[in-house]
């Protein structure tokens, strides 16, 4: 009542005029007395340090200027830089190889890498340098030949081969590689495991998975600590003075022992080290920005990026109008139509420890069929799906697509387990769309789509780009071809994931809860794409909780519980006349 009375006494015209006139308002910034005091204190400290440094004659700035660009100092600086660059390159390469060996599935190779890292990280650098410099005492000659025979190809005196510079280079490389290996391994472990699964599902070779998918993403974790080690390496070159090698610090020592100007000569070395560290810090900043591609929605352009963009080869223009392509959909696209594969599951079982997630599953899916798999969480649906493309190796039983066993080659009545590279090749015929999309975040939409066709199918880049453009047009995302996944909505990311799987023209396409990670309003756009795919002839197997979608699209509905298939049949019967009590109980809760 009071509020009504207050407003009733105000003239409406004056309220309107007052609400529109903001020119008379004056904004007073908030005051921060603590911040001001801190600023004044910092300014006083900086001024005092600079005044003391440049007015104290004992710093010897005249001597500093005399020797800063002196030839002996520059020669020592060049040797320091050369050692830093060579040890950084060789140590990084060796460290990366050691890191990959550490995560290898070979216990012997992994153990050897661990032992090397343990030993080299335990030995102080100065001790390692002295051991290498005196290696000739232990081994008079270095021989290369056939082990345990008298055949020798090279026989060279160790002292002549392992000069002070060579000993310094080798010692810094060995030390650097041991620490860098753990940095790289930490970066590899930081990459989401789904990225490896997505790369494996596309059939990318293991080498390509490591160097195209995993390591570029790991670089965001590797670079800060890696550059920290690099800066430490540049300073560690000062330790080679024990080998009487005239690098920067040793050269400065020799000079000040002659003229007794210790502080000015130490400042010469200090300023040069500061310059080296500044250059490395700037390089780190821009390299980190380069490898942050796809990590932020609005990345800051790199220096000269606009200039270099002019020289990029433009994408070939897709001739068909986008609106027409989107309207046609997948069904009438001859380039996308593939003969679906018949999937036969022969009594497979799978256990994780004592938990049996698949128990003697038997199933036959005709070519071109659409199968929806329903069931409560933990019933084995996703494990069954992952077993079809051999992402999960089953304990018993076999799976075949068009009569070819997944993961095995058949000779008569004998099955031989395939090597990983052969499994990856066969897996290209079984596409998979993951619940959490698993797009490669450091690659653009186009790069996500063309990676597997080029590397696995061996198609030309031009053909792969044209197919990618057609696929994007048919899912309504032509304008996102150069976007990164992080710049897309969830529904858009899932549609791109579907297009990526289709780019390999698979016989079978697996969907693992394709809409569960999406907001409700985005579910429809993904389901519409899958509905279109259901008419193309590709065999679809869909794990879903979308009952209405399963009823509309699927030829066969399967209900799983406790790792077993309890019931399978056409949607009309499963949803209205289910035979198994557990099926009826489940449907009563979700319908």
C-alpha positions in Angstrom: 0.0 0.0 0.0 2.9 2.3 0.9 4.6 1.5 -2.4 1.4 2.4 -4.3 1.0 5.6 -2.5 4.6 6.7 -3.1 4.4 6.1 -6.9 1.0 7.7 -7.1 2.4 11.0 -6.1 4.9 11.2 -8.9 4.0 12.8 -12.2 4.3 10.3 -15.0 5.7 12.9 -17.3 8.5 13.8 -15.0 9.4 10.1 -14.4 9.8 9.6 -18.1 11.9 12.7 -18.6 14.1 11.9 -15.6 14.6 8.3 -16.7 15.9 9.4 -20.1 18.3 12.1 -18.9 21.5 10.5 -17.8 23.8 13.4 -18.6 23.7 14.9 -15.1 25.0 11.7 -13.5 28.7 11.7 -12.5 30.5 8.4 -11.9 33.0 8.3 -9.0 35.4 5.3 -9.3 35.8 3.1 -6.3 38.8 3.9 -4.1 41.4 1.3 -3.2 43.8 2.7 -0.6 45.6 -0.6 -0.1 46.3 -0.8 -3.8 47.6 2.8 -3.9 49.9 2.1 -0.9 51.2 -1.0 -2.6 51.9 0.9 -5.8 53.8 3.7 -3.9 55.8 1.1 -2.0 56.8 -0.7 -5.3 57.8 2.5 -6.9 60.0 3.5 -4.0 61.7 0.0 -4.0 62.3 0.1 -7.8 63.6 3.7 -7.6 66.0 2.9 -4.7 67.4 -0.2 -6.4 68.0 1.7 -9.7 69.5 4.7 -7.9 71.8 2.4 -5.9 72.8 0.4 -8.9 73.7 3.2 -11.3 75.2 5.7 -8.8 77.5 3.3 -7.0 80.9 3.5 -8.7 81.9 0.1 -7.4 79.5 -1.6 -9.9 82.1 -0.6 -12.5 79.8 0.2 -15.4 82.7 1.5 -17.4 84.4 -1.9 -17.2 81.0 -3.5 -18.0 80.7 -1.5 -21.2 84.3 -2.2 -22.1 83.8 -6.0 -21.9 80.2 -6.5 -22.9 80.9 -6.8 -26.6 84.5 -7.9 -26.3 85.5 -10.7 -28.7 86.3 -13.3 -26.0 82.9 -12.7 -24.3 81.0 -13.0 -27.6 82.9 -16.2 -28.5 82.0 -17.7 -25.1 78.4 -16.5 -25.6 78.2 -18.2 -29.0 79.5 -21.5 -27.5 76.8 -21.2 -24.8 74.1 -20.7 -27.3 75.3 -23.5 -29.5 75.4 -25.9 -26.5 71.9 -24.8 -25.5 70.4 -25.2 -29.0 72.0 -28.6 -29.7 71.3 -30.1 -26.3 67.7 -28.7 -26.4 67.0 -30.3 -29.8 68.6 -33.6 -29.1 67.3 -33.8 -25.5 63.8 -33.0 -26.6 63.8 -35.6 -29.3 65.3 -38.3 -27.0 63.0 -37.2 -24.2 59.9 -37.6 -26.4 61.0 -41.0 -27.5 61.6 -42.0 -23.8 58.1 -40.7 -22.9 56.5 -42.7 -25.6 58.5 -45.8 -24.4 57.3 -45.1 -20.9 53.6 -45.3 -22.0 54.3 -48.3 -24.2 52.4 -51.6 -23.6 55.8 -53.4 -23.7 56.8 -53.9 -20.1 60.5 -54.4 -21.0 60.6 -51.2 -23.1 58.7 -49.3 -20.5 61.0 -50.6 -17.7 64.1 -49.7 -19.7 62.8 -46.1 -20.2 62.0 -45.9 -16.5 65.5 -47.1 -15.5 67.2 -44.6 -17.8 65.1 -41.7 -16.4 65.7 -42.8 -12.8 69.4 -43.0 -13.3 70.0 -39.8 -15.2 67.7 -37.8 -12.9 69.7 -39.1 -9.9 73.1 -38.1 -11.1 74.1 -34.4 -10.7 74.9 -32.7 -13.9 78.4 -31.8 -12.8 79.1 -35.4 -11.9 77.8 -36.6 -15.2 80.0 -34.2 -17.1 83.1 -35.3 -15.2 82.3 -39.0 -15.8 81.9 -38.4 -19.5 85.1 -36.4 -19.6 87.0 -39.3 -18.0 85.3 -42.0 -20.0 88.5 -42.8 -21.7 89.8 -44.2 -18.4 87.1 -46.8 -18.4 87.0 -47.5 -22.2 90.1 -46.7 -24.1 88.4 -47.2 -27.5 84.9 -47.0 -28.8 84.1 -50.0 -31.0 81.1 -50.5 -33.2 80.6 -54.0 -34.7 78.6 -57.2 -34.2 78.1 -58.0 -30.5 79.8 -61.1 -29.1 81.9 -61.6 -32.3 85.3 -60.3 -33.4 83.7 -58.3 -36.3 84.5 -54.6 -35.7 83.5 -51.8 -38.1 84.8 -48.8 -36.2 87.5 -48.7 -33.6 88.4 -45.1 -32.4 90.2 -43.8 -29.3 87.7 -42.5 -26.7 89.8 -39.5 -25.7 90.0 -38.2 -29.3 86.3 -38.8 -29.9 85.0 -37.4 -26.7 86.4 -33.9 -26.7 85.4 -31.4 -23.9 82.7 -29.9 -26.3 81.4 -33.4 -27.2 81.3 -34.4 -23.5 79.5 -31.2 -22.6 76.9 -31.7 -25.4 76.4 -35.4 -24.5 76.1 -34.8 -20.8 73.6 -31.9 -21.2 71.6 -34.0 -23.7 71.4 -37.0 -21.4 70.4 -34.9 -18.4 67.9 -32.9 -20.4 66.2 -35.9 -22.0 65.5 -37.6 -18.6 63.7 -34.6 -17.2 62.0 -33.7 -20.5 60.7 -37.3 -20.8 58.6 -36.9 -17.7 57.3 -33.6 -18.8 56.2 -35.1 -22.1 54.7 -38.1 -20.3 52.7 -35.8 -18.1 51.4 -34.0 -21.1 50.4 -37.3 -22.8 48.5 -38.4 -19.7 46.7 -35.0 -19.6 45.0 -35.7 -22.9 41.5 -37.1 -22.5 41.4 -40.9 -23.2 38.4 -40.3 -25.5 40.7 -38.6 -28.0 42.7 -41.8 -28.4 39.5 -43.9 -28.7 38.2 -41.5 -31.4 41.4 -41.7 -33.3 41.4 -45.5 -33.0 37.8 -45.7 -34.1 38.6 -43.8 -37.2 41.4 -46.3 -38.0 44.2 -43.8 -37.8 47.7 -45.5 -37.5 49.3 -45.5 -34.1 52.1 -43.1 -35.3 49.5 -40.7 -36.6 47.5 -40.9 -33.4 50.6 -40.0 -31.4 52.0 -37.2 -33.5 48.8 -35.7 -35.0 46.2 -36.1 -32.2 47.8 -36.7 -28.8 51.1 -34.7 -28.8 49.7 -31.5 -30.3 47.0 -31.5 -27.5 49.6 -32.4 -24.9 51.8 -29.4 -25.9 49.6 -27.1 -23.8 50.7 -29.0 -20.7 54.2 -29.6 -22.0 55.3 -26.1 -23.0 55.3 -24.2 -19.6 57.4 -26.8 -17.8 59.3 -27.7 -21.0 60.5 -24.1 -21.4 61.3 -23.9 -17.7 63.7 -26.9 -18.4 65.0 -25.1 -21.5 65.8 -22.0 -19.5 67.4 -24.2 -16.8 69.5 -25.8 -19.6 70.8 -22.5 -20.8 72.0 -21.7 -17.3 73.3 -25.2 -16.8 75.8 -24.6 -19.6 77.8 -22.6 -17.0 78.6 -26.0 -15.3 80.8 -27.1 -18.2 83.5 -24.8 -16.7 84.6 -28.0 -15.0 85.7 -29.3 -18.4 87.7 -26.1 -19.0 85.4 -25.4 -22.0 85.4 -21.6 -22.6 81.7 -20.9 -22.7 80.3 -17.6 -21.4 80.7 -18.1 -17.7 84.2 -19.7 -18.0 85.3 -16.9 -20.2 84.2 -14.3 -17.7 86.0 -16.1 -14.9 89.2 -16.1 -16.9 89.0 -12.4 -17.5 88.2 -11.3 -14.0 91.0 -13.5 -12.6 93.4 -11.4 -14.7 92.0 -7.9 -14.1 90.4 -8.5 -10.7 87.2 -6.7 -11.8 84.9 -9.4 -10.5 81.5 -7.6 -10.2 81.6 -5.8 -13.6 82.5 -9.1 -15.4 79.8 -11.1 -13.5 77.3 -8.4 -14.6 78.4 -8.9 -18.2 77.5 -12.6 -17.9 74.3 -11.8 -15.9 73.0 -9.4 -18.6 73.7 -11.8 -21.4 71.8 -14.5 -19.5 69.0 -12.1 -19.0 68.8 -11.4 -22.7 68.8 -15.2 -23.5 66.0 -15.8 -21.0 64.0 -12.9 -22.3 64.2 -14.2 -25.9 63.2 -17.7 -24.7 60.3 -16.3 -22.7 59.0 -14.4 -25.7 59.3 -17.6 -27.8 57.4 -19.5 -25.2 54.6 -17.0 -25.2 54.0 -17.2 -28.9 54.5 -21.0 -29.2 51.9 -21.4 -26.4 49.5 -19.3 -28.3 50.0 -21.3 -31.4 49.3 -24.6 -29.6 46.2 -23.1 -27.9 44.3 -23.4 -31.1 40.8 -24.6 -30.4 41.2 -24.1 -26.6 39.5 -20.7 -26.5 36.4 -19.5 -28.3 38.0 -16.2 -29.4 41.7 -16.7 -29.9 44.0 -13.7 -30.3 45.5 -13.7 -33.8 49.2 -14.5 -33.9 51.7 -11.9 -35.2 51.7 -11.8 -39.0 48.8 -14.3 -39.1 46.8 -12.2 -41.5 49.8 -11.9 -43.8 50.4 -15.6 -44.0 46.7 -16.3 -44.5 47.0 -14.7 -47.9 49.2 -17.5 -49.1 47.0 -20.4 -47.9 45.5 -22.5 -50.7 41.8 -21.7 -50.9 39.3 -24.5 -50.5 37.7 -25.8 -53.7 34.2 -24.3 -54.1 31.4 -26.9 -53.8 29.1 -26.4 -56.8 25.8 -27.5 -55.4 23.8 -24.9 -53.6 23.8 -25.4 -49.8 20.1 -25.0 -49.3 19.4 -27.6 -52.0 21.8 -30.1 -50.5 20.4 -29.7 -47.1 16.9 -30.2 -48.4 17.9 -33.4 -50.3 19.6 -34.9 -47.2 21.7 -38.0 -47.2 19.4 -40.4 -48.9 19.9 -39.1 -52.4 23.6 -38.5 -52.1 25.3 -41.2 -54.3 28.7 -40.3 -52.9 27.5 -41.1 -49.4 25.5 -44.2 -50.1 27.3 -47.4 -48.9 26.3 -51.0 -48.9 25.6 -51.8 -45.3 27.4 -54.6 -43.6 25.7 -57.6 -41.9 26.8 -57.8 -38.3 27.0 -61.2 -36.6 27.8 -61.5 -32.9 28.8 -65.0 -31.9 28.4 -65.7 -28.2 30.6 -62.9 -26.8 31.4 -62.4 -23.1 33.4 -59.7 -21.4 34.4 -59.2 -17.8 36.1 -56.3 -15.9 37.7 -58.1 -13.0 34.9 -60.0 -11.2 32.1 -58.0 -13.0 30.7 -59.7 -16.0 29.4 -57.0 -18.3 28.6 -59.2 -21.3 27.3 -62.7 -20.9 27.2 -65.0 -23.9 25.6 -62.4 -26.2 24.2 -63.8 -29.6 22.9 -61.4 -32.2 22.4 -61.1 -35.9 21.9 -57.7 -37.6 21.0 -57.7 -41.4 22.8 -55.4 -43.7 21.1 -52.0 -43.9 19.1 -52.5 -40.7 18.6 -50.0 -37.9 18.9 -51.4 -34.5 18.2 -49.6 -31.2 19.6 -51.0 -28.0 17.7 -50.1 -24.8 18.4 -51.0 -21.2 19.2 -49.5 -17.8 22.6 -48.1 -17.0 25.3 -50.8 -16.4 23.4 -53.3 -18.6 26.3 -53.7 -21.0 24.9 -51.6 -23.9 28.0 -49.4 -24.5 30.4 -52.3 -24.0 28.6 -54.3 -26.6 28.8 -51.4 -29.0 32.5 -50.9 -28.3 33.1 -54.6 -28.8 31.6 -54.5 -32.3 34.5 -52.2 -33.5 37.0 -53.9 -31.3 37.6 -51.0 -29.0 36.9 -53.5 -26.3 38.5 -56.9 -26.8 36.1 -59.6 -25.7 37.1 -62.6 -23.5 35.0 -65.1 -25.4 33.2 -65.3 -28.7 33.7 -63.4 -32.0 32.1 -60.6 -34.0 32.0 -60.5 -37.8 31.0 -57.9 -40.4 30.0 -59.3 -43.8 31.7 -62.6 -42.7 35.1 -61.0 -41.8 35.9 -61.4 -38.2 36.7 -58.1 -36.4 40.2 -58.4 -34.9 41.0 -61.7 -36.5 42.0 -63.3 -39.8 40.5 -66.7 -40.7 42.3 -69.6 -42.3 40.1 -72.6 -42.4 38.9 -73.3 -38.9 41.7 -71.2 -37.3 41.4 -67.6 -36.3 44.7 -65.6 -36.0 44.6 -62.4 -34.0 45.5 -59.4 -36.1 48.2 -56.9 -35.3 47.1 -53.4 -34.2 47.7 -51.8 -37.6 45.5 -54.4 -39.3 42.8 -53.9 -36.7 42.9 -50.2 -37.4 42.5 -50.8 -41.1 39.4 -53.0 -40.7 38.0 -50.6 -38.1 37.6 -48.0 -40.8 34.5 -49.9 -42.0 32.8 -49.6 -38.6 32.3 -45.9 -37.8 31.5 -44.7 -34.3 29.9 -41.6 -32.9 30.6 -41.1 -29.2 28.4 -39.8 -26.4 30.9 -36.9 -25.6 31.6 -36.2 -29.3 35.4 -36.7 -29.0 36.1 -34.2 -31.8 39.8 -33.3 -32.0 39.8 -29.8 -30.3 43.0 -28.5 -31.9 41.8 -29.3 -35.5 39.2 -27.3 -37.4 35.9 -28.8 -38.5 37.4 -29.4 -41.9 40.6 -30.9 -40.5 38.5 -33.3 -38.3 36.6 -34.5 -41.4 39.5 -35.0 -43.8 42.1 -36.5 -41.5 40.9 -40.1 -41.6 39.9 -40.3 -45.3 43.4 -39.1 -46.3 45.4 -41.2 -43.8 43.2 -44.3 -43.8 41.5 -44.5 -47.2 44.3 -42.8 -49.0 42.1 -40.4 -50.9 43.6 -37.1 -52.2 43.2 -33.9 -50.2 41.0 -32.4 -52.9 38.6 -35.3 -52.9 38.5 -35.4 -49.1 37.8 -31.7 -48.9 35.0 -32.0 -51.5 33.4 -34.8 -49.5 33.7 -32.9 -46.3 32.0 -29.8 -47.8 29.1 -32.0 -49.1 28.7 -33.6 -45.7 28.7 -30.3 -43.9 26.2 -28.9 -46.3 23.9 -31.9 -45.6 24.0 -31.3 -41.9 23.6 -27.6 -42.3 27.0 -26.5 -41.1 28.8 -25.3 -44.2 29.5 -21.9 -42.6 31.4 -23.7 -39.7 34.0 -25.4 -41.9 36.9 -23.4 -40.5 35.6 -23.2 -36.9 37.1 -25.2 -34.0 34.9 -27.6 -32.0 34.9 -25.3 -28.9 33.2 -22.6 -31.1 30.2 -24.9 -31.8 27.2 -25.8 -29.7 26.7 -29.3 -28.4 24.3 -30.2 -31.2 26.6 -28.8 -33.8 29.6 -30.8 -32.4 27.6 -34.0 -32.5 26.5 -33.4 -36.1 30.2 -32.8 -37.0 31.1 -36.1 -35.2 28.5 -37.9 -37.4 29.9 -36.3 -40.5 33.4 -37.3 -39.5 32.4 -40.9 -39.1 30.5 -40.8 -42.5 33.6 -39.4 -44.3 35.1 -42.9 -44.2 31.9 -44.4 -45.9 31.6 -47.1 -43.3 29.5 -50.2 -43.7 28.3 -50.0 -40.1 27.8 -46.9 -38.0 27.6 -47.1 -34.2 26.0 -44.5 -32.0 26.7 -44.5 -28.3 24.0 -42.4 -26.6 24.4 -39.7 -29.3 22.0 -37.3 -27.5 22.6 -37.8 -23.8 25.2 -35.0 -23.5 22.9 -32.5 -25.2 20.4 -30.0 -23.9 16.8 -31.0 -24.7 16.4 -28.3 -27.3 19.5 -29.6 -29.3 18.4 -33.3 -29.3 16.0 -32.9 -32.2 18.7 -31.6 -34.7 20.9 -34.6 -34.0 18.0 -37.1 -34.2 16.9 -35.6 -37.6 20.4 -36.3 -39.0 20.2 -39.9 -37.8 16.8 -40.3 -39.2 18.1 -39.3 -42.6 21.0 -41.7 -42.3 18.5 -44.5 -41.5 17.4 -44.3 -45.2 20.8 -44.5 -46.8 21.5 -48.3 -46.5 24.2 -48.0 -43.9 23.8 -50.5 -41.0 23.1 -48.4 -37.9 23.4 -49.6 -34.3 22.2 -47.1 -31.8 22.4 -47.2 -28.0 19.8 -44.7 -26.8 17.3 -43.7 -24.2 15.1 -41.8 -26.7 12.2 -44.3 -26.8 10.1 -42.3 -29.3 13.1 -42.1 -31.6 13.7 -45.8 -31.4 10.0 -46.5 -32.0 10.0 -44.3 -35.2 13.4 -45.2 -36.7 14.5 -48.7 -35.7 13.7 -52.0 -37.5 14.7 -53.9 -34.4 14.7 -53.0 -30.7 16.9 -54.9 -28.3 16.5 -54.8 -24.5 19.6 -55.6 -22.4 20.0 -56.1 -18.7 22.8 -57.7 -16.6 25.0 -58.2 -19.7 22.4 -60.3 -21.5 19.9 -59.7 -24.3 16.6 -60.4 -22.7 14.4 -59.5 -25.7 14.7 -58.5 -29.3 12.0 -57.7 -31.9 10.2 -55.1 -34.0 9.3 -51.8 -32.1 5.6 -52.4 -32.4 5.9 -55.7 -30.4 8.6 -54.6 -27.9 6.8 -51.4 -26.9 3.3 -52.8 -26.7 3.6 -56.6 -26.1 6.9 -57.2 -24.5 7.3 -60.8 -23.4 9.9 -60.4 -20.6 8.8 -59.0 -17.3 12.0 -57.0 -16.9 11.4 -55.3 -20.3 7.8 -54.4 -19.3 9.1 -53.0 -16.0 11.7 -50.9 -17.7 9.3 -49.5 -20.3 6.7 -48.7 -17.7 9.2 -46.3 -16.1 10.4 -44.6 -19.2 7.3 -44.4 -21.4 
